[in-house]
């Protein structure tokens, strides 16, 4: 006597595996290599008059299946959208030798399968644009039924392939994200910049205040860091004679997760010889407006409780002046104890190594969150800017700027240090902070200093990350990233699906067992 198959996930999966066996017994490969697709679904929906009566082949995922006696209505979904299939008992003529199903074999199909359907474009009596199917074949058999819905935010990003299948409208977000980078690349190319590549693995990482990820190179038997910025290698190229260069790619910072931070994120960064930070400020302003118009068709945005218009005049905010005005602190003269007192009054909780730079930075952040922008933060102090050139008129202030939007810093640029002795002194100051326990302080890069000793021309650099995209879209970092980093997830149901002999090799299973013990 056969054991009945359950109706849970394990049972439904087993039924589909049995259908795979039936297909193979008929000589049909449920996972063929070859497929055909003439047009996308919405092309037909948007231009029905052009396609009416024409024979076409469409392909996509079956997302619904409705049987009505000798008729079946189904919907297939591709990247553009969905369209209805109309299957009739006397109309579907399959040739098994070519992998096509006949009417009796349609029972081997399920929602979730990828199929290829050939037929004539028509409208049903109810006016639904459809494909009157004459031939249908399977392209990929789905062994699991699609869930009806995913509600937990964790599952939406963990199972992004299901999220985008169940919520195809979300694809538009990531299509805009692709456009976001495309616009920036085209903008810089139009300004005479050239795209270059820089290493992801570095002996010494720099270009920002951040804790790096470490890894090991087996062949060289040396430890490396994943880059936190592309800055120092791009400036080496400026020293080599390139004058306008940029990179677009991932950076890695081993820091906390939040709605505004991920440890792996994409950034665009450029360096411009014979230019100052003022030149870059003008270029950045132009780029932001270009992104706004070409990606969104507008310049006014509302996000994180702030409203701003990128087409409006950009305010300039002086770093030391606004801290003195708002909090009564002179960042050059007042004591660390006075700064701590003010921060405690603002209910700011400090973590990590506490030094003057961290104190001042947190003072500024209490003010920053109230500024909607668009604005440029200027006049940042030298002791907080180890790679920025000091002003000729005041050695304590640097030629640095930040883009301020919706209470956050969304871009960072400056006139670069090209005095090798000055740069070495700055690096040594940072090294002292590292030795005192600040693992976000910058590392000493002697090879970079050596490059400067061969001379690098006056240069300005700027970088901005995909956080700008998250802000313009008003989404969190994880919502605006296709596959954000998450902890290993253990689902006990998978033990029933695959068995311990398989599951024991996964990190999630090992983690769960360790926790249980």
C-alpha positions, 0 to 999 in steps of 0.5 A: 500500500502506497503511503499518501503524500501530504499537502504541506510543502514537502508533499507538494514538492514530492508531487512535482518531482513525480511530474518531472519523472513523468515528463522524462518518461515521455521523452520530454526534458523538463529543463531544456537548453533551447528556448524562443521568445519573440517579444516581451509581454507588454509590447503586445499589450501596448501595441495590440493593433499591430500584433492582432492576428499574428502568430508569436512565441512568448516565454515566461513564468506561469503565475496562475492556472484556471481550468474551465472544462475544455478551456484553460486560462493561464497568465505568464509573467516576464520582466515586463509584465504578464499576459494571458494564455488561452488554451483550448482542448481542440487547439493545443496540438503538441508533438512529443518529439519536439518537446511540446505537450498535448491537452492530456499532458497539461496536467503536468504543468504547475504555477511557477513553471517557466513555459514557452507558448506559441499561438495567435494574438487575439482578444477574448469575448471579455476583451482580454488580450491573449495568446490563443495557444497552439503549442506549449512546452516546458522550459523549467519545472518548478519543484516548489509552489510559489508562496501566496505572499511574503510579509516579513521584511526579513524574508522579502530581502532574504528571498529576493527572487520570490519578492520580485516574482510576487511583487513584480512592480518592485522591479521598477525600483531596481530598473531606476537604480540601474539608470541611476548609475547609467546617468552618472557614468554618461555624465562623467564621460561627457565631461571628459572623464575615463573609467578605470579599475582599482584593486579590491584587495589591498595591503594597506587600505585607506581613503576613509575612516572605517574598519576594514574587512580582512582576508588572506591570500593563500598563494602569497601567504599574506593578509589583505584588506577589502578596500574601503575606498578607491581613493589612494589608487586613483590618486596614484593614477593622477600621479601617473599622468591621467587627468580625469578618472572615475570608478564605479564599484563596491566598497566594504566597511566592517561596521554596523547595519542600519537603515542607512548603512550596509557593509558592502555598497556601491560607490562612484568616485572620481579624481580631477587634475588641475581642479580644486574643491570649488570646481568639484562643488559645481560639478557635483551640483550639476550631477545631482540635478542631472540624476534628478531629471533623467531618472525621476523627471523632477527635482523636488523630493521628500524623504526621511521627514525632509523636503528639498529641491535640488534645483534651488540654491545650495546653501553653504554651511561652515563646520566650526561656525554652525557648531559654535552657533548651535551648541556653543562649542569652539571645536579648536579651543574648548576641552573634550570634557565640555564637548562630552557634557554637551553630547550627554545633554543631547542624549548622544551615546558614544561607542568605540574609542573616544577622541577629539575627532569623534567628539566633534563629529558627534557634535556636528551630527546632532545638528546635521539631522535638522538640515534638509538641504540641499547644502554644502558643508565646508571648512572642516578642520584639518585634524578631521581630514587626513587626506584634504589640503589645508586652506592657504588662508588658514592651516587649521581648515581644509578645502573639503565639502560634504553634500548635505541632504535630508539630515545626512552626508551624501557625498564627500570631496576635497582638494587633495594633499599633494605635499608628501611631507604634509601627507606623511605627517597626517598619516602619522597622526592617524597612526597614533590614533590607531595605536591608541585603539581607534581601528577606524583611523587611517593606515600609514601608506608609505607607497602612496607617500612615495608616489607623492614624492614624484609629484602629483598635480593639484587635484580634487576628488569626490565620492558618493555612494548608493545611499543617495539612491536610497534617499531619493527613493525614500527606502531603507538600505536593505530595501534599495539593495538587491541582495543585502548581507544577512545572517545565515538563516535556518529553516527546520522545514528544510530538514524534512526536504533535504535530510540531515545528510545534506543540511549538515553541510550548511552554515545555518545548520551548524549555527543552529546546532551550536546554539542548541548545544 
